[in-house]
Amino acid sequence: MKPRYWLAALSLAVLAIGVSQTLQGDEKKTPSFGALEAASPETARAKAEAWLKEVGKADAQTMQRFQGIWAQDDRTVLDRLSDTFALGNDQVAKLLADARDPLTPIAATIPEILKDAKNSAFFRNNLGLAYARALSIRRGHDEALVVLKSIRPEDVAAPATYLFTRAVCEHATLQREEATRSIVRLLEDGAGSPERYRTVSALMLLDMQTGKDKDLGAVARKMNVIGERLDIAKGGPQTQKLQKEVILRLDELIKELENKAKGGGS
């Protein structure tokens, strides 16, 4: 089977499972999903240029750099928006550089620049997505989710990137129901989403829907999350809670094996 046909079959299968499981878990709520269209480079560029003029950064030198940024057709719209924001706001470059730097501690709260009502919603939402994506790559999943929950996918230029980043963070923090919802919406409504997003999302959904809550696989997943959190110096209450859950479940499994051994006479 060709990879593209395999992907389509996998996506359809896990989508059916995901929708079924999601609705069974919350029968009282009706999903309010709708198609999500990514902004075209032309639309995003026009809005970015208008934003530069609004913040008083339309001088000849800045506009020349702006033209250079948007001439890079091989880069994503979100990346080009981020560079444009850095042109118009001196804080942006440092914010994103710190988010990407593994030696810089990750802020536990949403940066003020993303909350300041003086900044336009266009600026705050798209910069927030770029910032959250950078944190996610650094495995700052909890902090990235805090930012993403303050934004709607309908309000960013790259809604598929929003849903994929959110799903990755929710999956990594073992939020099965939330991750399922994000993935289902990406597969259903993320028009034109990159094939790599759909592939990884389908595999994450398959992992969550076929795994059992209390088997060794679930314990291993929690241990992996604990390891990742300790790797980035996040040994706080959430990590300690996961450690206690792992120890408790391992104790239960050991007792179950001992009881079976006694019952079998060996």
C-alpha positions as CSV (number, residue, x, y, z in Angstrom):
1,M,0.0,0.0,0.0
2,K,1.3,3.4,-0.9
3,P,2.2,5.7,2.1
4,R,-0.5,8.3,1.2
5,Y,-3.2,5.6,1.0
6,W,-2.0,4.1,4.2
7,L,-2.2,7.5,5.9
8,A,-5.7,8.1,4.6
9,A,-6.8,4.7,5.9
10,L,-5.2,5.2,9.3
11,S,-6.6,8.7,9.7
12,L,-10.1,7.5,8.9
13,A,-9.9,4.5,11.3
14,V,-8.5,6.5,14.2
15,L,-10.9,9.4,13.5
16,A,-13.8,7.1,13.8
17,I,-12.5,5.6,17.0
18,G,-11.7,9.1,18.4
19,V,-15.1,10.6,17.6
20,S,-16.8,7.6,19.1
21,Q,-14.7,7.7,22.3
22,T,-15.0,11.4,22.7
23,L,-18.8,11.4,22.3
24,Q,-19.2,8.5,24.7
25,G,-17.2,10.3,27.3
26,D,-19.4,13.4,27.1
27,E,-22.8,12.6,25.8
28,K,-24.4,15.8,27.0
29,K,-22.2,18.0,24.9
30,T,-22.6,18.4,21.1
31,P,-19.3,19.2,19.4
32,S,-19.3,22.7,17.9
33,F,-16.6,22.1,15.3
34,G,-16.3,24.1,12.2
35,A,-13.9,24.3,9.2
36,L,-10.7,26.1,10.0
37,E,-9.0,27.8,7.1
38,A,-5.3,28.9,7.2
39,A,-4.6,32.4,6.2
40,S,-3.0,32.6,2.8
41,P,0.5,34.2,2.6
42,E,-1.0,37.2,0.8
43,T,-3.7,37.7,3.5
44,A,-1.2,37.3,6.3
45,R,1.3,39.6,4.6
46,A,-1.4,42.4,4.2
47,K,-2.4,42.1,7.8
48,A,1.2,42.1,8.9
49,E,2.0,45.2,6.9
50,A,-1.1,47.0,8.3
51,W,0.1,46.1,11.8
52,L,3.5,47.6,11.1
53,K,1.9,50.8,10.1
54,E,-0.4,50.8,13.1
55,V,2.6,50.6,15.5
56,G,4.5,53.4,13.6
57,K,7.1,51.2,12.0
58,A,6.6,52.0,8.3
59,D,9.9,53.7,7.6
60,A,11.8,52.8,4.4
61,Q,14.4,50.6,6.2
62,T,11.9,48.6,8.1
63,M,9.7,48.1,5.0
64,Q,12.7,46.9,3.1
65,R,13.4,44.3,5.7
66,F,9.7,43.4,5.7
67,Q,9.8,42.8,2.0
68,G,12.8,40.5,2.5
69,I,11.0,38.5,5.1
70,W,7.9,37.9,3.0
71,A,10.0,37.0,-0.1
72,Q,11.1,33.8,1.7
73,D,8.4,31.5,0.3
74,D,10.0,28.4,1.7
75,R,9.2,29.6,5.3
76,T,5.8,29.2,7.0
77,V,3.4,32.0,7.4
78,L,3.7,31.8,11.2
79,D,7.5,32.2,11.0
80,R,7.3,35.2,8.8
81,L,4.7,36.8,11.0
82,S,7.0,36.2,14.0
83,D,9.9,38.0,12.2
84,T,7.5,40.8,11.3
85,F,6.5,41.3,14.9
86,A,10.2,41.4,15.9
87,L,10.5,44.3,13.4
88,G,7.8,46.3,15.1
89,N,8.3,45.4,18.7
90,D,11.7,45.1,20.4
91,Q,10.5,42.6,23.0
92,V,9.5,39.9,20.5
93,A,12.9,38.8,19.4
94,K,14.0,38.3,23.1
95,L,10.8,36.6,24.0
96,L,11.1,34.0,21.2
97,A,14.9,33.6,21.7
98,D,14.4,32.9,25.4
99,A,11.6,30.4,24.6
100,R,13.9,28.5,22.3
101,D,17.0,28.7,24.6
102,P,17.3,25.4,26.6
103,L,19.4,27.3,29.2
104,T,16.8,30.0,29.9
105,P,14.1,29.0,32.5
106,I,10.6,28.8,31.1
107,A,8.2,31.3,32.6
108,A,5.3,29.7,34.5
109,T,2.8,32.4,33.5
110,I,1.8,34.1,30.3
111,P,4.3,36.9,29.4
112,E,2.8,40.4,29.8
113,I,3.3,41.2,26.1
114,L,0.7,38.5,25.2
115,K,-1.8,39.9,27.7
116,D,-1.4,43.6,27.1
117,A,-4.7,44.9,25.6
118,K,-2.8,47.8,24.0
119,N,-1.4,45.2,21.6
120,S,-3.8,44.1,18.8
121,A,-5.5,40.7,19.0
122,F,-3.8,39.8,15.6
123,F,-0.4,40.4,17.2
124,R,-1.1,38.7,20.6
125,N,-2.8,35.6,19.1
126,N,-0.2,34.8,16.5
127,L,2.8,35.7,18.6
128,G,1.2,33.6,21.4
129,L,1.1,30.6,19.0
130,A,4.7,31.0,17.9
131,Y,5.8,31.3,21.6
132,A,3.8,28.2,22.6
133,R,5.2,26.2,19.7
134,A,8.7,27.1,20.8
135,L,8.0,26.0,24.4
136,S,6.5,22.8,23.2
137,I,9.6,22.0,21.2
138,R,11.6,22.5,24.4
139,R,9.1,20.1,26.2
140,G,7.6,22.9,28.1
141,H,4.2,21.4,27.5
142,D,2.5,22.7,30.7
143,E,3.5,26.3,30.0
144,A,2.7,26.0,26.3
145,L,-0.8,24.8,27.2
146,V,-1.4,27.8,29.5
147,V,-0.7,30.1,26.5
148,L,-2.7,28.1,24.0
149,K,-5.8,28.0,26.2
150,S,-5.9,31.8,26.1
151,I,-6.2,31.7,22.3
152,R,-8.7,30.2,19.9
153,P,-7.7,28.3,16.7
154,E,-10.1,30.5,14.7
155,D,-8.0,33.6,15.6
156,V,-4.6,32.5,14.3
157,A,-3.1,32.4,10.9
158,A,-2.2,28.8,11.2
159,P,-5.0,26.9,13.0
160,A,-3.6,23.5,12.1
161,T,-0.3,24.4,13.9
162,Y,-2.4,25.5,16.9
163,L,-4.3,22.2,17.1
164,F,-1.3,20.1,16.4
165,T,0.8,21.9,19.1
166,R,-2.0,21.7,21.6
167,A,-2.6,18.0,20.9
168,V,1.1,17.2,21.3
169,C,1.2,19.1,24.7
170,E,-2.0,17.4,25.9
171,H,-0.7,14.0,24.8
172,A,2.6,14.6,26.5
173,T,0.9,15.5,29.8
174,L,-1.4,12.5,29.6
175,Q,-4.6,14.5,29.1
176,R,-6.3,11.8,27.0
177,E,-9.7,13.3,26.5
178,E,-8.4,16.8,25.7
179,A,-5.8,15.5,23.3
180,T,-8.4,13.4,21.6
181,R,-10.6,16.4,21.0
182,S,-7.8,18.5,19.6
183,I,-6.7,15.7,17.2
184,V,-10.3,14.9,16.1
185,R,-10.8,18.6,15.2
186,L,-7.4,18.7,13.4
187,L,-8.3,15.6,11.3
188,E,-11.9,16.8,10.7
189,D,-11.6,20.5,10.2
190,G,-7.9,21.4,9.7
191,A,-8.3,22.1,6.0
192,G,-4.9,21.8,4.2
193,S,-3.0,20.8,7.3
194,P,0.5,19.4,6.6
195,E,0.6,15.6,6.1
196,R,3.1,15.3,8.9
197,Y,0.6,16.8,11.3
198,R,-2.1,14.3,10.3
199,T,0.3,11.4,10.4
200,V,1.6,12.1,13.9
201,S,-1.9,13.1,15.2
202,A,-3.3,9.8,13.9
203,L,-0.6,7.8,15.6
204,M,-1.1,9.7,18.9
205,L,-4.9,9.1,18.7
206,L,-4.3,5.4,18.0
207,D,-1.9,5.2,21.0
208,M,-4.4,6.7,23.3
209,Q,-7.4,4.7,22.2
210,T,-5.7,1.3,22.1
211,G,-3.8,1.7,25.4
212,K,-5.1,0.6,28.7
213,D,-5.1,2.9,31.8
214,K,-3.5,0.4,34.2
215,D,-1.3,-1.9,32.2
216,L,2.5,-1.8,32.1
217,G,2.3,0.3,29.0
218,A,0.5,3.1,30.9
219,V,3.0,2.9,33.7
220,A,5.8,3.1,31.1
221,R,4.2,6.2,29.6
222,K,4.0,7.9,32.9
223,M,7.6,7.0,33.7
224,N,8.6,8.5,30.4
225,V,6.8,11.8,31.2
226,I,8.4,11.9,34.6
227,G,11.8,11.4,33.0
228,E,11.2,14.2,30.5
229,R,10.0,16.6,33.3
230,L,13.1,15.8,35.4
231,D,15.3,16.4,32.3
232,I,14.1,20.0,32.2
233,A,14.3,20.5,36.0
234,K,10.5,20.3,36.5
235,G,10.4,18.2,39.7
236,G,7.4,20.1,41.3
237,P,4.1,18.9,42.6
238,Q,2.8,17.5,39.3
239,T,6.0,15.4,38.8
240,Q,5.8,14.1,42.4
241,K,2.1,13.2,41.8
242,L,3.0,11.2,38.8
243,Q,5.8,9.4,40.7
244,K,3.4,8.4,43.5
245,E,0.9,7.1,40.9
246,V,3.7,5.0,39.3
247,I,4.9,3.6,42.6
248,L,1.3,2.8,43.7
249,R,0.5,1.0,40.4
250,L,3.7,-1.0,40.5
251,D,2.9,-2.1,44.0
252,E,-0.6,-3.2,42.8
253,L,0.9,-5.1,39.9
254,I,3.4,-6.9,42.2
255,K,0.6,-7.9,44.6
256,E,-1.5,-9.1,41.7
257,L,1.4,-11.3,40.5
258,E,2.0,-12.6,44.0
259,N,-1.6,-13.5,44.5
260,K,-1.7,-15.3,41.2
261,A,1.5,-17.2,42.1
262,K,-0.1,-18.3,45.4
263,G,-3.3,-19.4,43.7
264,G,-1.3,-21.5,41.3
265,G,0.7,-23.2,44.0
266,S,4.1,-22.0,42.9
